[in-house]
Amino acid sequence: MIRAILAAFALATSQAAAQDKPLPIPAGMEPLVIAIVEPDSQGEVETFGPMLRDLVIRAEQANGTGPEEGHATLSDQLRWARKTVGLRLILSDSEIAQGWAARADLGHSCIGFPAALAAYWGATSQDATPQQLATLATLARSPVSFANNPEMLAATYHQLVSNAEGALPESLSKTLLENGPTPLPEGAGCRE
């Protein structure tokens, strides 16, 4: 039963990403976002815990079965853990990253990379720079704190990119670290 539910969720996630909409992350750039969101201290990607947990919670909230914001019980947390393990078995790394990026909270009422790219920099997923993608991946870690605190965003960005160095090409890591995060324009945001 649970496997059937997970398979249906995986199918819905991959179909939603594959419909005539542009991908939330440009094809081939998923490893950059994954390495920033999911690295361990050596830069190796070992788990998709945060991405998958966010996907499960958002799916439950969308269908009205999830808890209210900030009211998760231990039972909810255990249920999410079981679902994320199941999803990890049936979704590819790219499907996980694309599904997460389509639904990530990126501050200032922006949900998903396409909305945030357009609101913050007037960019699309197709013309997004690695620096913009890395900035959004960092912003997703704590959108409320980082969206209004550029210094905190920059410090976390540098830490996460440094942690991800082993999982990224050396030239990309060097460029991201040298340039830092793409600044968020003041007053930019998505409609509520």
Number of C-alpha atoms within 10 A of each C-alpha: 6 10 12 9 13 21 17 12 17 21 14 13 20 18 13 15 18 13 9 8 9 14 20 24 26 17 13 8 16 19 17 24 23 26 24 28 25 21 23 15 12 12 19 16 18 10 14 19 16 14 21 24 20 18 26 22 19 16 16 14 14 10 8 10 10 16 13 9 8 6 9 12 10 9 9 13 13 11 12 20 16 12 20 21 16 18 23 17 10 15 20 13 14 17 18 22 24 29 27 25 28 20 20 25 22 28 22 19 16 23 17 22 28 23 22 27 23 17 21 21 15 12 16 20 20 13 11 19 16 19 19 24 24 25 26 31 25 26 25 21 19 15 21 15 13 21 22 15 12 15 10 13 26 19 14 19 24 20 14 23 28 20 21 26 23 17 19 20 11 11 10 15 19 15 12 22 18 10 10 19 24 20 15 21 11 9 10 16 20 16 9 6
